[in-house]
Amino acid sequence: MRKSRWKENEIEDMLRELPKVKDDRSKAEVFARIHDKKRKKHWLPLIAGVASLFLMVVLASSIITGKEGTTSQEDSSKSGKLSISESKEMSESKQQGANINENTSEDKQGNQEFLSKQAESESKDEVSQIEPFKKDKEKTFAHAIYQDDLKNESTITIGVPDDHMKVIVPISIKLNHFDRTETLNQLVNQMSDIDEEQYGLSDYFPLDIKISQGNDMTTAHIEFQEDSQLLDDDALFLHSMEETFSYNNIERMTFATDGKQGAMFLHAGFLKEQAVPQQKNRTYLLYQRDEYSPRLLVPSNRDYQDFEEALQAGKGEQDIEGIAPAIPEDMNWDNINSEGGLVTIQLSEHAAIENNEESLQALEAILFIAKDFGFKKVKFENAPIEKVGHLNLTDDIVVPKAPNQVN
Amino acid sequence: MDSVFHDLYEKYHQEIYQFIFYMTKNRETAEDLVQEVYIRVMKAYERFEGKSSAKTWIYSIARNVTIDYFRKQKGWKDKIFSNFDWDRQLIIDTQPIPEEVAIMNDDIQDIYRCLNRCTTNQRSVIILRYISGISITETAEVLNWSESKVKTTQHRALKAIKKMMEDLSGKEGHRIEKIPLERKRN
């Protein structure tokens, strides 16, 4: 009878018990095979060429003269199974073709290699057919969500580590109803459902924790198990939680471990609670894992002294894979003034702003930088055009609620 | 070149072979791929900058060779079996169990089977960490990931295997017992 419950350390022990598996060949044998392999590679294009010519002749003659060829084709369209046996025959005839044309001293390995090369070229063909389609299908740009867009809806934002786990990317999901008391439940549900990899991010959620409401509406209570790995990898975890909660009206986290107050983090030490800063004076950059993933806005890991410095940093190259400037080099400004919650950016004479996705994402990056410095509204003066996407540059623009809407 | 081969063989052959074997679960494939690793290593040996250790560098080549092999396999299998609604996992599951594993107890055999069901990334981390026995830092170097990503992937893999082991005990009566035993070649 096998056990129905296992502990993680028991699984680890069993993995360590998996036996050593050895290559039984001698050193001389391996060396000889490598030599053979290198030598045969030179012959492969020639063999492949001759074999395909031979195949064409065989197939053409059977289609023209033989009745069997026709039957086989008809059958294969009716039944998938026959198409396999046909493939096998094809492979065999390929193999025969190779045998006939190869030097008789060539061993069986040559055939295998030949076939695998054929398979390789077939698979390459297939990839080149699929990829353009995939590229067209993918959405490459994620908009911000503005309070005005939300009528009876609400949003949930989750801070997800990027593919290399070096930055935290906020991802927002629009929900079709609004109930603030439900925020944490919704958050937990979305953490279970989110498919991070489709956005070019790491598979991080769900986490081994319980999240519930703390002493008040703006406190989230997080409960760990004592052996939770998140306690060891605390920098990433706390960073992700801060980013997540800052968009979801949570100002404080409290911690407990196995029912006892507080949590012992490996690097941060023992913490009973931690504030969630709402403004961190950061810049915003672009993250995109590859051309098939969407371009997402991401806050920087460091903070800046003032708003203008942060804006300028939005143009800077970063030494992190997948991270690029969010603001184009030629989008310039002459002056920046602030008064209360409003910041005014006086654009230069020839500031490159067009009505396209790049400009829209750059302007949204500026709006989020302003938000990170506590501004409520941004005014762009001297803009060369009046509208970029839905943004009206002739009015004060209210900073968005959350970045990177993915649904 | 010969001296490079001899050096590599003495230091790393068995562990690289073992890594590829556990990734592919097929002796012949592992033999072929380990040869490919030598060819690639010998080609690039002069360019090896020593940024990482030779060991993690060779492991990373072995992993790339294995991933390339999976991609090729997927390509032509998808093409031939495209009309069939077969679970590709089934094909992999029928790989023979090596003698070394078959003589172990049932739980270890189950663990061996569960490795198949992890994602390629999870399997890489589990093999590197628990079978090859290399550190988190070295694993991160091999995979060119951050250490955080290694830890998270390792944790997820352990959770996935734990769940599969528990599922297996639930389905004990329905398990496919007749998985062929590999005959060791002389």
Interface residues (C-beta under 8 A of the other chain):
Chain A: M1 R2 K3 S4 R5 W6 E8 I11 E12 M14 L15 R16 E17 L18 P19 K20 V21 K22 D23 D24 R25 K27 V30 F31 R33 I34 K37 K38 G80 S83 I84 S87 S116 A119 E120 E122 S123 K124 E126 V127 P161 D163 H164 M165 K166 S202 D203 Y204 Q229 D232 D233 A235 L236
Chain B: D2 F5 H6 Y9 H13 Q14 Y17 Q18 F21 Y22 A30 E31 V34 Q35 E36 Y38 I39 R71 K72 K74 G75 W76 D78 K79 I80 F81 N83 F84 P98 E100 V101 M104 D106 D107 I108 D110 I111 Y112 I126 Y130 I131 G133 W145 S146 S148 K149 K151 T152 T153 H155 R156 L158 K159 I161 K162 M165 E166 L168 S169 G170 E172 K184 R185
